[in-house]
Amino acid sequence: MELYFLVMRESGEDDADKAYATFRAFETGFDDEDVKEAMKTRLRLKAQKKDMSYADALGYQLSRKLKARFLTGDDAFKNLPNVEFVK
């Protein structure tokens, strides 16, 4: 969603459609356990004054599950393990 939105905002709907089609191959599903773990992480980090969206918490959980780096520029993820932080 975020990729589509950003490309559409910057380059228009046609480019967003192309980017979406390209990256769709990397989609992954999630299950109930992923949602529960994501919300546990979100709550734990919120107590540390690190607030993240539900979608970002789920994305971070999936990246950990898949052993992939989580690419973000969101300050809530700064210095967390398995995060590639880029501004």
GIHU-V128601 format. One record per backbone hydrogen bond with DSSP energy under -0.5 kcal/mol. NH is the residue of the N-H (numbers start at 0). CO is the residue of the C=O. If there is no record, write none. Layout:
nh: {NH NH}
co: {CO CO}
//
This chain:
nh: {4 5 6 7 8 9 10 11 11 15 16 17 18 19 20 21 22 23 24 25 26 34 35 36 37 38 39 40 41 42 43 44 45 46 47 48 49 50 56 57 58 59 60 61 62 63 64 65 66 67 69 70 71 71 76 77 79 82 83 84 85 85}
co: {0 1 2 3 4 5 6 6 7 11 12 13 14 15 16 17 18 19 21 22 23 30 31 32 33 34 35 36 37 38 39 40 41 42 44 45 44 48 52 53 54 55 56 57 58 59 60 61 63 62 81 68 69 83 73 74 76 79 69 82 71 83}
//
